[in-house]
Each structure stands twice: as structure tokens, then as C-alpha cells.
């Protein structure tokens, strides 16, 4: 008889995966997680360190240790029935898992958010990894550029320019998505930047821009990036990403400057550079948002900050 381990929490896409499929396969195995795949849909099962997110199904530490000790090679067949996932000799019961949803986005405090973004820039200067796109997007890259750092800046600037123009008026030019697939790994850095942008567009209420961006990503993704990265991008198009990114965006919008160090530390633990790359994607949107005039909750408009902040980063 298989030992039964309960999933403690799962995201809406993980729940949809379990409810929609009777069989799956193990697509990838890592030290703290494994990915299940079926029909271009994915669920990520792992220990508490993976955090809560749309594709994640989180086990308690003991439960993950039992699963990790069992043979679960890539390609292994998995059966799913009545909310129970069976991987070899281990059964994972999802029926009692708490379904995670992020809290609603807060009302932006634009002046405080600007100060938070400036604080975030200083943290990035101290802590952002040399790999990935965080330093490039924020204008912090050094003199010796990698191939990724040389390719990315014009693509980032085209996307930034489209976003600003599209917010001011309808434009006939579709959003450039040539960041898609840029960089190594299952979720390339360019994809992570786009994920962060999609989520932040929802956070600030620019959902029409999110729809335009998602439409172009969906066209290009099948040939431009990995299936698992495309799954994360689909979740981001719904305004969903890892809980750590949601909390970081909320901290910026509310001007919680002192909370940012902890939020950044949580994101830094996600993937090799994925957390940082998603964060700077969100920053691209948040920079544009606080720079443009926007309605105050009590009426009137915020004065527009210095337009030079729409450059490669805060100085």
C-alpha cells in the first residue's frame, strides 16, 4: 500500500492540472521540486522553500523527503484520480490542500512608490546577480558585457517604448516580444522579465496592455521558448506569479520601503536568477506607472515625476 502524503497548499493552475488530467509524466526533477507535464500544462510539486504560486503544489518538509526518497525519474508515468497523484510508491492527496490566491492589489501611492523604486534600485546595485538580466534592465551592467547583456538592452528599450506609447494612446504596432527565449535554462531570463511585466500590468490596472502583450507572447511562444516557461507566462497573463513577486509589487505600490529588503531576499531564492529577472520586469512597468500622471484616490492627479526616469534606470 502506498504511503499517503497531503499537499498543504496549491495554486489555481496546479489545481486545474490535477482536476483536468488522469495521467501525466515527470518532466523535470530538482533538489527541492519536480515538475509534472501533460498536454503543455504543468504542476510543480516541492518542499515549502519553493513558495506558493499558481503552478505550485507545496508539501510539508517530511512529505517532500518521502517523495524525494522514492524513485521518480524523468519520463516516469503518473496517475491522477479523485484528487490523488500517484508517483510510483507514493500517493499525494491534494483534496485537503488550501488553494492559494494572492491578496488583492493595493491602491498605488505614487509618490511613496517612487521612493520605494529608488530604494529598490540601491538594493539591486548591491545584490543583483551578475547573471541574468536584472543589472542590464536597471542600467547597472558593468563595462565587460556578456552576450546576453549585449543583446538585451535594445529589446528592453523597444518594449519600454511600446508600453509608454500604448498607455498614452492606441498604437498599431504590436508589442515587441523578442525577449522571449533569451537566455539559458527552463525559464530563460527574457521570459522571466516578461512574466514580471505581465503581473505588474495587472497590478497597476493596465490590463489592456497585458492582453496585448500576452497575445503576442502566445503567438511566439511555441517556437521561441520551452513549454514550461510558456506555462508560467500563461499564468502571468492572468496576473499570477509566485507569492514573493506579488508581495514585492505590493510593497512598492504601497511605498513600504523598509519591507523591500526582505521581499528582495525572498525573490533572490527563486531559481538561479528567475526571481530577480521577474522583479525587474515588474519594475519596468512600475517605473512607467509612477512617472505618468494618474488619478489620486481622493480626486485630481499626481504630478508627473521627472520623465528621465523612463530611461534605463533610476540614477
C-alpha positions as CSV (number, residue, x, y, z in Angstrom):
1,X,0.0,0.0,0.0
2,X,1.3,3.4,-0.9
3,X,2.0,5.9,1.9
4,X,-0.2,8.9,1.5
5,X,1.2,12.5,1.8
6,X,-1.0,15.5,1.8
7,X,-0.4,18.6,-0.3
8,X,-0.7,21.5,2.1
9,X,-1.3,24.3,-0.4
10,X,-1.6,24.5,-4.2
11,X,-2.1,27.3,-6.7
12,X,-5.0,27.5,-9.2
13,X,-3.1,26.2,-12.1
14,X,-1.8,23.2,-10.1
15,X,-5.4,22.5,-9.0
16,X,-6.6,22.8,-12.6
17,X,-3.8,20.3,-13.6
18,X,-5.0,17.7,-11.1
19,X,-8.7,18.2,-11.9
20,X,-8.1,18.0,-15.7
21,X,-5.8,15.1,-16.2
22,X,-5.9,11.4,-15.4
23,X,-2.3,10.7,-16.4
24,X,0.9,12.8,-16.5
25,X,4.6,12.4,-16.8
26,X,7.6,13.6,-14.7
27,X,9.1,16.4,-16.8
28,X,11.9,17.5,-14.6
29,X,13.4,16.7,-11.2
30,X,15.3,19.1,-8.9
31,X,16.7,19.1,-5.4
32,X,13.6,20.8,-4.0
33,X,10.9,20.1,-6.6
34,X,9.7,18.1,-9.5
35,X,7.5,19.1,-12.5
36,X,4.6,17.1,-13.9
37,X,3.6,17.7,-17.5
38,X,0.6,16.8,-19.6
39,X,-0.7,18.5,-22.8
40,X,1.5,21.6,-22.3
41,X,0.2,22.1,-18.8
42,X,2.5,21.8,-15.7
43,X,2.4,21.4,-12.0
44,X,5.4,21.9,-9.7
45,X,5.5,19.8,-6.6
46,X,8.0,20.7,-4.0
47,X,9.0,21.5,-0.4
48,X,8.0,24.7,1.4
49,X,11.0,26.5,0.1
50,X,9.5,26.7,-3.5
51,X,6.9,29.0,-2.0
52,X,3.3,29.5,-3.1
53,X,2.4,30.2,-6.7
54,X,0.0,29.4,-9.5
55,X,1.7,26.2,-10.6
56,X,3.0,25.1,-7.2
57,X,1.7,22.3,-5.0
58,X,3.6,22.5,-1.7
59,X,4.3,19.6,0.6
60,X,5.5,19.8,4.2
61,X,9.2,19.0,4.7
62,X,8.5,15.4,5.8
63,X,6.3,14.8,2.9
64,X,8.8,16.1,0.4
65,X,11.5,14.0,1.9
66,X,9.4,10.9,1.4
67,X,8.7,11.8,-2.2
68,X,12.4,12.7,-2.8
69,X,13.5,9.4,-1.5
70,X,11.3,7.5,-3.9
71,X,12.4,6.8,-7.5
72,X,10.9,9.5,-9.7
73,X,12.9,9.6,-12.9
74,X,12.2,12.0,-15.7
75,X,9.7,10.4,-18.0
76,X,8.0,8.4,-15.3
77,X,4.3,7.9,-15.7
78,X,2.0,9.4,-13.1
79,X,-1.7,8.6,-12.5
80,X,-4.2,11.0,-11.1
81,X,-7.7,10.1,-9.8
82,X,-10.1,11.8,-7.3
83,X,-7.5,14.4,-6.3
84,X,-4.8,11.9,-5.5
85,X,-1.5,11.9,-7.5
86,X,0.3,8.6,-7.6
87,X,4.0,8.6,-8.3
88,X,5.3,5.0,-8.0
89,X,5.1,4.0,-4.4
90,X,4.0,7.5,-3.1
91,X,0.5,8.9,-3.2
92,X,-0.1,12.7,-2.8
93,X,-3.5,13.7,-1.6
94,X,-4.5,17.2,-2.9
95,X,-8.1,17.1,-1.7
96,X,-7.3,18.8,1.6
97,X,-4.8,21.3,0.2
98,X,-5.5,25.0,0.7
99,X,-5.9,26.7,-2.7
100,X,-3.6,29.8,-2.7
101,X,-4.8,33.0,-4.3
102,X,-2.8,36.3,-3.9
103,X,-4.4,39.1,-2.0
104,X,-6.0,42.0,-4.0
105,X,-3.7,44.6,-5.4
106,X,-3.5,47.7,-3.2
107,X,-4.2,51.3,-4.3
108,X,-1.0,52.8,-5.5
109,X,0.6,55.7,-3.5
110,X,2.6,57.1,-6.4
111,X,4.9,59.4,-4.5
112,X,5.7,56.7,-1.9
113,X,6.1,54.2,-4.7
114,X,8.7,56.3,-6.4
115,X,10.7,56.4,-3.2
116,X,10.4,52.6,-3.0
117,X,11.6,52.2,-6.5
118,X,14.7,54.3,-5.7
119,X,15.3,52.1,-2.7
120,X,15.0,49.0,-4.9
121,X,17.5,50.4,-7.3
122,X,20.0,50.8,-4.5
123,X,19.4,47.2,-3.3
124,X,19.8,46.0,-6.9
125,X,23.2,47.8,-7.2
126,X,24.3,45.9,-4.1
127,X,22.7,42.5,-4.6
128,X,21.6,41.8,-8.1
129,X,23.4,38.8,-9.7
130,X,25.9,39.2,-12.5
131,X,24.0,36.5,-14.4
132,X,20.5,37.1,-15.8
133,X,19.1,40.5,-16.9
134,X,18.5,42.3,-13.6
135,X,21.5,44.6,-13.9
136,X,21.0,45.2,-17.6
137,X,17.4,46.2,-17.2
138,X,18.2,48.6,-14.4
139,X,21.2,50.1,-16.1
140,X,23.7,48.6,-13.7
141,X,25.7,46.4,-16.1
142,X,29.5,46.7,-15.9
143,X,31.9,47.5,-18.7
144,X,32.6,43.9,-19.7
145,X,29.3,42.7,-21.1
146,X,28.2,39.1,-21.7
147,X,26.5,38.1,-25.0
148,X,23.2,38.2,-23.1
149,X,23.9,41.8,-21.8
150,X,24.7,42.9,-25.3
151,X,21.6,41.5,-26.9
152,X,19.1,42.5,-24.3
153,X,19.2,46.4,-23.9
154,X,17.7,47.3,-27.3
155,X,15.0,44.7,-26.8
156,X,14.2,46.1,-23.4
157,X,14.1,49.7,-24.7
158,X,11.8,48.8,-27.6
159,X,9.4,47.1,-25.1
160,X,9.6,50.1,-22.7
161,X,8.8,52.5,-25.6
162,X,5.9,50.4,-26.7
163,X,4.4,50.3,-23.2
164,X,4.7,54.0,-22.7
165,X,3.2,54.8,-26.2
166,X,0.4,52.2,-25.8
167,X,-0.6,53.6,-22.4
168,X,-0.9,57.2,-23.8
169,X,-2.9,56.2,-27.0
170,X,-3.8,53.1,-29.1
171,X,-0.9,52.2,-31.3
172,X,-1.0,50.0,-34.4
173,X,2.4,48.4,-33.7
174,X,2.2,45.1,-31.7
175,X,4.4,44.8,-28.6
176,X,7.9,43.5,-29.3
177,X,8.4,40.2,-27.6
178,X,11.9,39.4,-28.8
179,X,13.0,39.0,-25.1
180,X,11.1,35.6,-25.3
181,X,13.5,32.7,-25.1
182,X,16.5,35.0,-24.4
183,X,18.9,33.3,-22.0
184,X,19.6,29.7,-20.8
185,X,17.5,27.4,-18.7
186,X,13.9,26.1,-18.5
187,X,12.7,29.6,-17.9
188,X,15.0,32.0,-19.8
189,X,15.8,35.4,-18.3
190,X,13.9,37.2,-21.0
191,X,10.8,35.1,-20.2
192,X,11.1,35.9,-16.5
193,X,11.2,39.6,-17.3
194,X,8.1,39.3,-19.4
195,X,6.3,37.4,-16.6
196,X,7.1,40.2,-14.2
197,X,5.8,42.8,-16.6
198,X,2.5,40.9,-17.2
199,X,1.8,40.6,-13.5
200,X,2.7,44.3,-12.8
201,X,0.5,45.4,-15.6
202,X,-2.4,43.7,-13.8
203,X,-1.2,45.2,-10.5
204,X,-1.5,48.8,-11.8
205,X,-4.7,48.2,-13.7
206,X,-3.2,48.4,-17.2
207,X,-5.0,45.2,-18.2
208,X,-5.4,46.2,-21.9
209,X,-1.6,46.3,-22.2
210,X,-1.4,42.9,-20.5
211,X,-3.8,41.5,-23.1
212,X,-1.9,42.9,-26.0
213,X,1.4,41.6,-24.6
214,X,0.0,38.2,-23.9
215,X,-1.5,37.9,-27.4
216,X,2.0,38.4,-29.0
217,X,3.7,36.1,-26.5
218,X,1.1,33.4,-27.2
219,X,1.9,33.6,-30.9
220,X,5.6,33.4,-30.5
221,X,6.0,31.0,-27.5
222,X,5.6,27.6,-29.2
223,X,8.7,28.2,-31.3
224,X,10.6,30.6,-29.1
225,X,10.7,29.1,-25.6
226,X,10.2,26.0,-23.5
227,X,6.8,24.5,-22.8
228,X,7.2,25.0,-19.0
229,X,8.2,28.7,-19.4
230,X,5.1,29.2,-21.6
231,X,3.0,27.7,-18.8
232,X,4.4,30.3,-16.4
233,X,3.8,33.1,-18.9
234,X,0.1,31.9,-19.3
235,X,-0.3,32.2,-15.5
236,X,1.4,35.7,-15.6
237,X,-1.1,36.7,-18.2
238,X,-3.8,36.2,-15.6
239,X,-1.9,38.4,-13.2
240,X,-0.5,35.4,-11.3
241,X,3.1,34.6,-10.3
242,X,5.0,33.4,-7.2
243,X,3.8,34.9,-3.9
244,X,7.2,36.6,-3.4
245,X,6.7,38.7,-6.5
246,X,3.2,39.7,-5.5
247,X,4.5,40.8,-2.1
248,X,7.3,42.8,-3.7
249,X,5.0,44.6,-6.1
250,X,2.6,45.4,-3.2
251,X,5.4,46.8,-1.2
252,X,6.4,49.1,-4.0
253,X,2.8,50.3,-4.7
254,X,2.3,51.0,-1.0
255,X,5.7,52.6,-0.5
256,X,6.8,50.1,2.1
257,X,10.4,51.0,1.7
258,X,11.6,49.2,4.8
259,X,10.0,45.9,3.7
260,X,11.7,45.8,0.4
261,X,14.9,44.1,1.6
262,X,13.0,41.1,2.8
263,X,10.9,41.0,-0.3
264,X,14.0,41.1,-2.5
265,X,15.7,38.4,-0.4
266,X,12.7,36.1,-0.9
267,X,12.8,36.6,-4.7
268,X,16.6,36.0,-4.8
269,X,16.0,32.5,-3.6
270,X,13.8,31.6,-6.6
271,X,15.8,29.8,-9.3
272,X,19.2,30.9,-10.4
273,X,18.2,34.4,-11.5
274,X,14.4,33.9,-12.1
275,X,13.3,35.9,-9.0
276,X,15.5,38.9,-9.8
277,X,14.6,38.8,-13.5
278,X,10.8,38.8,-12.8
279,X,11.3,41.6,-10.3
280,X,13.0,43.9,-12.8
281,X,10.3,43.1,-15.3
282,X,7.8,44.4,-12.8
283,X,10.0,47.4,-12.2
284,X,9.8,48.3,-15.9
285,X,6.0,48.7,-15.5
286,X,6.1,50.3,-12.1
287,X,8.6,52.9,-13.3
288,X,6.3,53.9,-16.2
289,X,3.3,53.9,-13.9
290,X,4.7,56.3,-11.3
291,X,6.2,58.5,-14.0
292,X,2.9,59.1,-15.7
293,X,0.1,61.1,-14.3
294,X,-2.5,59.0,-12.5
295,X,-5.7,59.6,-10.6
296,X,-5.5,60.2,-6.9
297,X,-7.9,58.2,-4.7
298,X,-9.4,61.5,-3.5
299,X,-9.5,63.2,-6.9
300,X,-7.1,65.2,-9.0
301,X,-3.9,63.9,-10.4
302,X,-0.4,63.1,-9.2
303,X,2.2,65.4,-10.6
304,X,4.3,63.5,-13.1
305,X,7.8,62.8,-11.8
306,X,10.9,63.6,-13.9
307,X,10.4,62.0,-17.4
308,X,14.1,61.0,-17.4
309,X,13.1,58.1,-15.1
310,X,11.8,56.4,-18.2
311,X,15.4,55.8,-19.2
312,X,17.4,52.7,-18.4
313,X,17.0,53.0,-14.7
314,X,16.9,55.4,-11.7
315,X,20.0,57.4,-11.1
